[in-house]
Amino acid sequence: MKEKILAYLQTKRAPASVAELVRNVVKVKHANLDTSRRLIESILERDARFHWSHEDGGQVFLVDVDTEPAAEALDQISWGIVHIREWENAEGRRDLATLAAARVQGGLIVDRVFKWMGAGRRQAAGESDLSISEPGIPESDQEALQQFLIFLRGTVWVSFEPKRELALLNRKLEAENLPAQNYRTLGLRALTKKLFPGEAVRTDEEAAVCLGMGWSEAGTPEMRLRLAVESFFQILDLTGDLGITKLTDLCHFQDHQAEPIDWSRFQFDEAFLAAIPRRPGMYVFSDRVGRVLYVGKAKNLNSRIHSYFQFTGADDEKKRVLRQSMYHIGYEALGSELEALIREAETIKALKPLVNTQMDIVEPPVQGDYRYHRLLVLPALEAGSARLFLLRKDKVVRQITVARDGTNLAPVLRRIKDFFFQETRRKSPPETWKGEIILRWLRKNRDHVSCLSLADKTDWQETVRLLRRYLEELPGHDRVIHR
């Protein structure tokens, strides 16, 4: 049975819950969670090929025998996000104090581990406030290191400065008579500097600021690991916006030394690029005679426009051709990626840029359920405001900016109600391309938004209540209301 579970996980290439393994491999129906957990534990015992996570009701995933990931697509790779803390030992040398790691796959944290070096080191390092502790008899340094290495098998190592941190780990392994380790590595500092050239990025907090994340938590290993994970998720999001979807391309993006740019060829310089806001938006490239070459959208204007002047491994030939022809850059900062998508499409329709029209691809209409009107609550460019996207069942769209504190909300509510429920006569078919953009964006981002379905307009008061709540909670995820 153990080999059947091994084959199942190898085929799936992803973790499996204990309930899933009991149902699909062991073929036991209607087993409760506790029974399923005990059954899988008894089958797997202490086999080092499997790793057991107690989060989310129990997850089992494979520990590969080598450190090279089999998968190349970024969403299929097992990432080992690592935070190592040092301290100065009695001899005045830097030594390991804590080891913290999270195993991430498919955009989810599968498991976490925290290890302490040396008896009483926890108190010496001032970490008595760590909220996650490991029960049982304290481990020796050698045992803790061995468990940490097992946890990281088959992952790509991700940390702030992997070269320095891996050297520190290998020095400790040598002291404990354990073999040195070699991982494929990605550095949060190096990737952040590539996304935002010119930034110093001396600490993980500075990297978080560059990536658009505020950070004021205490400096425990748990919080530092959480910061590293959130930073990496943001980096994957931004590099994905550059077209990077493969591990080889992400490694090339990190390691490639950019060729010198002759800025005298352009109307702009490095200072202009550095001042571009780190917000969603739309940008326009034009040549010396003012002819529009290309219109694009970005989740982060600063990193996206910078990418045209550095190697990314994705669409690099197109960027080289654009660099040869461009002279002027214009941009418009906006509140959200969705607003940028719509503004990009409007601008392409109006200006008919040369490159966009040459590579124009007509996408088929989105197939789906159109029984409900939809109301999206997204960030706005203006401070203290939100942008409402109203999408009717017939795919007609309206956008409204509203104060997040609910000021003067009554007239906005009347406009929303009239738009959704007031019958109107049209002399021509409605324009639906904006609705198609919204539906396509919703399909892609359905896991990152909250949705509520309301049957009819008798639920209007509930809609108003939810709208007020979502306006207050806007700093979190984007919100969607179905009606």
Steps between C-alpha positions, in 0.01 A plus 500: 500500500792735570623462141151577369498825701847578362381445141188712562703795631758469220221514241322790670824700558327681786416438867195288584278515806465191718130484410591499129755219545259289703223549244699465176787266590407298808140483368331546837177699483339717768804504733507803731802729517648348816469145365649606166796664672578195715465268199742697281748540787501123557563435128776757452661454843837682490577459130736788408352522149187664642456818697203547730335837561241540774360823354162505323390168648813311392695516174749249359758588236805333351854579603709460182837329530683776313492876533420581136130561441348283228244763404595817316168687511510735799157394626613135520826546689550430870660810651695497824469852644776533759584747776824447695589702807857534622655578835855562622634201694747498789795501258368813329400314183165523324300181555148371438236594755175402327395324181153569362352376173167478321428252225288668232334343198227625269482834682426334836708443813504121537700481823741692723791405723693686772829371648711641783877455519659423837355441845346815641564691175134598482529719807845629397360612166208671673238290325278404792205663322506257205142379468586174322707258706581134454397282796706213637860441606742768370696380197876507463635736236575202275145362530349842436715549190413156364127566540540841337677347198232232461239775499679683216567200274369547148447875537645811343665701779362855532637746755612862527870431425526127419876491431586640844233302684584171329869551581407554865290182499777293337755625754271376777446169318877451477534567872239230567667249260211522253540530120484844341188585299453658159166640386367683201448843654304820454577816697226736615749788510634437148154457349368815667800699374439367147134602517590843639848601372669772700353395835750406771285221656733448797249313720193281465290794628631724220417226249146486638462878456622477138247223439218717631453329836488680831668316785494575872501153661743385768823337387435140608598215266132434435438861393822517295406180319154638432659816356721290271203295376286808430793669323552196278130481412514867397815438292333209319200722429715781356728273296191320370383839372828507302415168336734289717336161566799260498767444764780532243371843394469615861858388572624679186311813601671489842853423378528672161721808492322768299684656209580874534224724362581808291247737660586782259286322239184567702305803617511352853775375731548269800368767739172509305465121527579505872222755560228292331240405766477143627133476423282331241466697181522534122807610302567622144823480297546733201782580256679828415224621268226430756370183340355265765685168497357305791241524778516270803362453849679416824429385853803710597597774252851544642612137471315443172655795314843424649472147354533640147859598586610170655504131407192304611516192278138565399417694180857631505523537122184715494648721772827536308313616189294747705816641663648568157195701391364666814584857595226612739313323783165613634304332778183534705488367857170332593341330798497133400611252237142475372477876448836481317370223272196707400707817454752308288223371271349851471837648406577229244162561336564876490869511398540176300866447598721329242620200705163427665314497168763269344459247781126553557326184619121483509397304809171307495215622724514375859262212555329497837198575716347842429197475730640756746610859488846550650645775715877508554665709771865568415764754607495845339791727419364776724588467869206394716295391198385180332412424141168323439463293183135434415441215254147423386379164372516639145875579557450878506748664740508817708778623731445721806752641750372512858640602840598198708360655819150502348476880464227601250425135431122554458515652146748230398259232619220654292724495191589136564135400547389688188780348293414146604121514507375798296378389157657698213427505129796479263521602136806278445648185658689567826880513505610187684880480462562650845270238648704230325818640656345496848368144460839380371676670792254346747560154360876540540478651850207308647718359779604850614162671532198454725170435323139522615198396293170680560181376339306820423455866595305413813847443651602861435551588867734205540692620194536845658622348827761288322614791285563712810692215661713433192584871472627491859701180441647607165869486610460120485402298193291643218130439551226388265125511557274291275139610462 
